[in-house]
Amino acid sequence: MKKMFLIVIVYAFSLLEVYSSQTFERALLNYGMSKEDVNSLPLPIALGVVDHRELLVLKHKLLQSDDIQETVVLYIDDSDKILTLTKNQFGYNLEESSETYTKEMMTYQGAIVGTIFDSVLRDTDDEILANTLQEAFQLDFKNTKKLKSKAQYSFDVETILVNSEIVDHGIIENAKINVGEAIIEKEAIYDLDSETSRLHTKEPTAEEKVFLSPVESHRVSSLFNLQRKHPVTRKVQPHRGIDFVAKSGTPVFPALEGTIIAIGRARAKGKFILIEHASGFKSTYDHLRKFTKHLKVGDFVTTNDQIGEVGKTGYATGAHLHFGLIKNGEFVDPLPYFQQAEAQSSNEKE
């Protein structure tokens, strides 16, 4: 019986700050006020808050800054109230605006032409949003200008409206980039200590981390990479899976039980098998040397049933198993979906 395994690869990530909800006190301390000044400000009675620390603001926006005074707007979370804070030579003044605001979740999407920053800026005219998306995916894409496949971005963001007009944005709840039929997703994680929101690569649920190694190898030579230069064609094209290092003839097993829905040969993938799983996932096994005898479409296979052998058919520079994982019709990085996978380094090449 196959065992759970350690995947050998280095995995790195970055947590990136975006504008977010924070307490009244934290917002004004970031603005440059002292705690004494914050606590001395009278809050409008209509807000019904005694302690400044209990009051949440969606974000503070600088409206004016010159040698005479500075003015910022505070949007009160879980409310429709707007406060205006003015700082001048005489001190601070806090007033409740006669206007109210609404908060909606809006989706932005578009084609990536050039950099992510340029593409988002073109469609939203918002440098903060453009910069946030650029930074969120900077480890996934070193240079999106080189992407040859059709690439799209989309994200959902809190949007502040006054009189039905967009005046600002808050937290980006999630974001994704599609290249061809593959996807990379991010989601917001809120840190209570720093009162900031960060975009982090979306993690699978515990119920989704059910896949086992399809071979006995513990080594991975090539990562999921949507801007990889193919070692055979030398063209930039998505690598929509991971490559297991294994000798030609090594037995291949399903990573999860399921039904074979395709078995055959393609120009690039060589001999391959596609399995559909009850969980809604599909997995693909490419560059096989041969299939197990009498295997056919419609067969139900378990993780103990050998389905083929490692080979180098199709576009491959050497024997290995390319393993791909499809979720909701799109290829995702398989690595996080394996049971108890750990990361170590490997410099093997395909």
C-alpha positions in Angstrom: 0.0 0.0 0.0 1.3 3.5 -0.9 2.2 5.7 2.0 2.0 9.4 2.6 5.1 11.2 1.4 7.4 14.2 1.7 7.4 16.3 -1.5 10.9 17.6 -2.2 10.7 21.2 -3.2 11.3 24.7 -1.8 8.1 26.6 -1.3 8.1 30.3 -0.4 5.3 32.9 0.1 4.9 36.5 1.0 2.2 38.2 3.1 1.3 41.6 1.6 -0.5 44.4 3.4 -3.5 46.2 2.0 -5.8 48.9 3.4 -8.2 47.4 5.9 -10.5 48.0 8.8 -8.8 49.1 11.9 -9.7 50.7 15.2 -10.2 54.4 15.5 -7.2 54.7 17.8 -4.9 52.7 15.5 -6.0 54.7 12.4 -5.3 58.1 14.1 -2.0 56.9 15.6 -0.9 55.9 12.1 -2.0 59.4 11.1 0.5 60.8 13.5 -1.7 61.6 16.6 -0.6 60.8 20.1 -2.8 58.6 22.4 -3.6 61.7 24.5 -4.8 63.6 21.5 -6.9 60.6 20.3 -8.5 60.2 23.7 -9.3 63.9 23.9 -11.4 63.9 20.8 -15.1 64.0 21.5 -17.0 61.4 19.4 -20.4 62.2 17.9 -23.2 61.0 20.3 -24.9 59.4 17.3 -22.2 56.8 17.1 -23.1 55.4 20.5 -19.5 54.5 21.4 -17.8 55.3 24.7 -14.3 53.8 24.1 -12.3 54.9 21.1 -10.8 51.5 20.8 -14.2 50.0 20.2 -14.8 52.1 17.1 -13.7 50.6 13.8 -13.0 52.6 10.7 -12.9 51.1 7.2 -9.9 53.2 6.3 -8.7 56.8 6.5 -8.3 58.8 3.3 -6.2 61.9 3.1 -8.2 64.6 1.4 -5.9 67.6 1.9 -2.4 68.2 3.1 -0.5 71.5 3.0 1.3 73.8 5.3 -1.9 75.1 6.8 -4.0 72.0 7.6 -4.5 68.3 6.8 -7.9 66.7 6.4 -8.8 63.0 6.4 -12.0 61.2 6.1 -12.9 58.2 8.4 -15.5 55.7 7.2 -17.1 54.1 10.2 -17.4 50.3 9.8 -20.7 48.6 10.4 -22.3 52.0 10.0 -23.0 54.5 7.3 -21.3 57.4 9.2 -18.5 59.5 7.8 -16.2 61.5 10.1 -14.0 64.3 9.0 -10.8 65.0 11.0 -9.0 68.3 10.4 -5.5 69.1 11.8 -4.2 72.7 11.8 -2.1 75.0 13.9 -4.8 75.2 16.6 -5.1 71.4 17.0 -7.6 68.8 15.9 -11.3 69.0 15.0 -13.6 66.0 14.5 -16.9 66.4 12.8 -19.6 64.1 11.6 -20.4 64.6 7.9 -23.9 65.2 6.7 -23.3 62.6 4.0 -23.4 58.9 4.6 -21.8 56.1 2.7 -22.5 52.5 1.6 -20.1 49.6 1.2 -20.4 47.0 -1.5 -18.3 44.2 -2.8 -17.3 44.9 -6.4 -15.5 42.6 -8.9 -12.9 43.9 -11.3 -11.5 41.8 -14.1 -9.7 42.2 -17.3 -6.9 41.0 -19.6 -3.3 41.1 -18.6 -1.4 43.1 -21.2 2.1 44.0 -20.1 2.5 44.0 -16.4 -0.2 43.2 -13.8 0.2 46.8 -12.4 -0.4 48.4 -15.8 -3.4 46.1 -16.6 -5.2 46.8 -13.3 -4.4 50.5 -13.4 -5.8 50.7 -16.9 -9.1 49.1 -15.9 -9.5 50.7 -12.4 -7.6 53.9 -12.5 -6.5 53.1 -8.9 -2.8 52.9 -8.2 -3.3 51.3 -4.8 -5.3 48.5 -6.2 -2.8 48.0 -9.1 0.2 48.0 -6.7 -1.5 45.6 -4.3 -2.2 43.1 -7.1 1.3 43.4 -8.5 2.9 42.7 -5.2 0.5 39.9 -4.3 1.5 37.9 -7.4 5.2 39.0 -7.6 6.5 35.6 -6.5 4.2 33.7 -9.0 5.1 35.9 -12.0 8.5 37.5 -12.3 7.5 39.1 -15.6 4.0 38.9 -17.0 5.1 40.7 -20.1 6.4 37.4 -21.3 3.2 35.5 -21.0 2.1 34.1 -24.3 -1.1 32.3 -23.3 -4.3 34.2 -22.7 -4.0 35.7 -19.2 -6.8 37.3 -17.1 -7.0 38.8 -13.6 -10.0 39.3 -11.3 -10.5 40.4 -7.7 -13.3 41.3 -5.3 -12.8 44.4 -3.2 -14.8 46.4 -0.6 -15.9 49.6 -2.3 -17.1 52.8 -0.6 -19.8 54.8 -2.3 -21.2 58.2 -1.5 -24.3 59.2 -3.4 -23.9 56.1 -5.6 -20.4 57.4 -6.6 -17.2 55.3 -5.9 -15.0 57.3 -3.6 -12.6 54.7 -2.3 -11.7 51.0 -1.8 -11.1 48.9 1.3 -10.0 45.3 1.6 -9.3 43.1 -1.4 -11.1 39.9 -0.3 -9.7 37.6 -2.9 -7.8 37.7 -6.2 -6.9 35.3 -9.0 -5.0 35.1 -12.2 -5.9 32.7 -15.0 -3.3 31.7 -17.6 -4.8 29.4 -20.3 -6.6 26.8 -18.3 -4.6 27.2 -15.1 -5.3 29.4 -12.0 -3.5 31.0 -9.0 -5.8 32.3 -6.2 -5.2 34.6 -3.3 -7.4 35.3 -0.3 -7.4 38.0 2.5 -6.2 37.1 5.9 -6.9 39.6 8.7 -4.4 40.0 11.5 -6.0 41.2 14.7 -2.7 42.4 16.3 -1.6 44.7 13.5 -5.2 45.4 12.3 -4.1 44.9 8.7 -5.3 42.6 5.9 -2.9 40.5 3.9 -3.3 38.6 0.6 -2.1 35.0 1.0 -2.1 32.1 -1.5 -5.4 30.3 -1.0 -5.0 27.1 1.0 -7.1 24.0 0.3 -9.5 22.8 3.0 -8.7 19.8 5.2 -11.2 17.8 3.1 -9.2 18.6 -0.1 -5.8 17.5 1.2 -6.5 13.9 0.3 -4.0 13.1 -2.5 -1.1 10.5 -2.2 2.1 10.3 -4.2 1.4 8.6 -7.6 5.0 7.1 -7.5 7.4 6.1 -4.8 9.6 9.1 -5.6 10.1 11.8 -2.9 11.6 14.2 -5.4 10.0 16.9 -7.5 12.1 18.4 -10.3 9.7 21.1 -11.7 7.0 23.2 -10.0 3.7 24.5 -11.0 4.7 27.6 -13.0 2.6 29.6 -15.3 5.4 31.4 -17.0 8.0 28.6 -17.3 10.2 28.3 -20.4 9.6 24.8 -21.8 12.8 22.8 -21.9 12.0 21.3 -25.3 10.2 24.1 -27.2 12.1 26.9 -25.4 8.9 28.9 -25.4 7.2 30.5 -22.4 4.2 28.3 -21.7 2.4 27.3 -18.4 3.6 24.2 -16.6 0.3 23.2 -15.2 1.5 20.6 -12.7 4.5 19.1 -10.9 7.1 16.7 -12.2 8.1 13.7 -10.1 11.7 12.4 -10.6 11.5 8.6 -11.3 13.3 6.1 -13.4 11.7 4.8 -16.6 9.4 1.8 -15.8 8.6 3.0 -12.2 5.0 1.9 -11.4 2.4 4.7 -11.4 -0.7 4.7 -9.2 -3.8 7.0 -8.9 -3.2 9.7 -6.3 -6.8 9.2 -5.3 -9.4 6.6 -6.2 -11.6 7.5 -9.1 -12.9 6.7 -12.6 -10.7 6.8 -15.8 -12.3 9.2 -18.2 -9.5 9.4 -20.8 -6.6 7.2 -21.8 -4.5 7.8 -24.9 -1.6 9.7 -26.4 -1.1 13.4 -27.3 1.7 15.2 -29.0 3.0 17.1 -26.0 1.8 14.9 -23.1 2.7 11.6 -24.7 0.9 8.7 -23.2 -1.5 9.9 -20.5 -4.4 9.0 -18.2 -7.0 11.3 -16.9 -9.0 10.2 -13.7 -12.1 11.8 -12.3 -12.6 11.8 -8.5 -15.8 11.8 -6.5 -14.5 15.0 -4.7 -14.9 16.9 -8.0 -11.2 16.9 -8.9 -9.5 15.4 -11.9 -5.9 14.2 -12.0 -3.7 13.6 -15.0 -0.6 11.4 -15.4 1.6 12.3 -18.4 4.7 11.0 -20.4 3.9 7.4 -19.4 6.0 4.6 -21.0 3.0 2.3 -21.1 -0.4 1.6 -19.6 -1.4 -1.3 -17.5 -2.9 -4.0 -19.7 -6.7 -4.1 -20.3 -7.1 -0.6 -18.7 -9.9 1.3 -20.3 -12.2 4.4 -20.0 -14.9 3.7 -17.3 -12.7 1.6 -15.1 -12.8 2.5 -11.4 -9.3 2.4 -9.9 -8.0 2.8 -6.3 -4.7 4.0 -5.0 -3.4 0.4 -4.9 -4.1 -0.2 -8.6 -1.2 0.3 -10.9 -2.2 2.3 -14.0 1.0 2.6 -15.9 4.8 3.1 -15.8 6.9 6.2 -15.8 8.4 7.1 -19.2 9.4 10.0 -21.5 6.8 10.0 -24.3 5.7 13.3 -25.7 7.7 16.5 -25.1 10.2 15.4 -22.4 13.9 15.6 -22.0 14.1 12.6 -19.7 12.0 10.0 -17.8 9.6 11.5 -15.2 6.0 11.7 -14.2 4.1 14.9 -14.9 1.2 15.1 -12.4 -1.6 17.6 -12.9 -4.6 18.5 -10.8 -7.8 20.0 -12.1 -10.3 21.8 -9.8 -13.5 23.3 -11.2 -12.2 22.9 -14.7 -8.9 24.7 -14.1 -5.4 23.4 -13.3 -4.2 24.3 -9.8 -0.9 23.8 -8.0 -1.1 20.2 -6.8 1.5 20.5 -4.1 -0.8 21.9 -1.3 -3.4 19.1 -1.9 -1.2 16.2 -0.9 -1.5 14.7 2.6 1.2 16.0 5.0 3.5 17.3 2.3 6.7 18.9 3.5 9.2 21.0 1.5 12.8 20.4 0.8 15.0 21.6 -2.0 15.7 19.9 -5.3 17.5 21.4 -8.3 16.6 18.6 -10.8 15.5 19.7 -14.2 12.9 18.2 -16.5 
